[in-house]
Amino acid sequence: MRWSIRIGTIAGIRVELHVTFILLIGAVALSQGLLSGNVTSAIDAVARLLLIFACVLLHELGHALAARRYGIRTRDIVLLPIGGVARLERMPERPIQEVVVAFAGPAVNAVILGVLSLAVGHIPDPRFFESDLVTYLFWVNLAMLGFNLIPAFPMDGGRVLRALLAMRLPYAKATRIAAGIGQGIALLFGVVGFFYLHNPMLMFVALFVFLAASEEHALVRARATMTGFPVRAAMVTEFETLDAADPLQRAVDLLMSGSQQDFPVLENGAPIGVLSRPDLIAALQSQGAQARVGQVIQREAQMADPGEPLEDVFQRMRERRRSALPVVSAGRLVGMVTTENVGELLLVQDALRRHSGR
């Protein structure tokens, strides 16, 4: 994720810290005593904040390890001021698997609650929330458990709701219903946060949930629209190519003379990768316009076949953060599939659907 700093790896999963989290630590330290010279109070507040996010990290690891059980990799876990995000390469294919993955995070909080209760021999008294660290962590984890189980998609409870609906309804319709409920709850959060609690953090969480639900619904709807289409239905057949021996200046000339943003790269007539606009700009900054194309591209075997299901290729592109893939048939470059052209196909199909529904 942009503006994130890698802080380590756990169970083979990269863990990143968003820069805004560092700003949050600074804000907490300043507001809790650093400005007034009470360093001890500031350190205590920051330590508690870090312990909260240690619990958040364990929560996200629960999701990631449960997903691994079904062969789903986790790209990374990113810690943000509003919580954490375990970015899975894809969602589970079966609803019951999504239920397990969604429940795995809150289950970690439930385990933490049990361990803390056993450590003190009873349920910690909330009256000692401010003074006792065990009590503090207990009630924070209880709040995390309850909050994440709210059926506001795409939070954990909302994903469970979507999975349960998907057992009886088409996946796209289940997502639409769950996303609608999530956005309704997000609006409620926003109203309560603005008019009653005057809580900026709650309003920010409401905005995040609302936008995330909309994005997830759009993605699932797009994948449903792609179903049944082969790659050839969305591939570009008229495009410029580069040779591995070409200087970057040729890519610059092609970029400036047309609308093409991604250029398949050939070596001895065979495709070896794609030079994207961001990669081109980065290479120009580091190596200059005379560097060879073959020296700067990421050589990879990721190609698409004209008859391959478009939704599968689009999923691969999302997983590997690619805006384009070469389309190869019998070892020969016959086209290129791009996110832009996939978007055009979706717009056309949506217009035809609306027309037929008149």
Helices and strands as residue ranges (DSSP letters): E 4-10, E 13-18, H 19-29, I 30-34, H 39-68, E 74-80, E 83-88, H 95-120, G 126-128, H 133-148, H 156-166, H 171-191, I 192-196, H 200-226, G 231-233, E 242-243, H 248-257, E 262-267, E 270-276, H 277-287, H 293-296, H 310-319, E 324-329, E 332-338, H 339-356
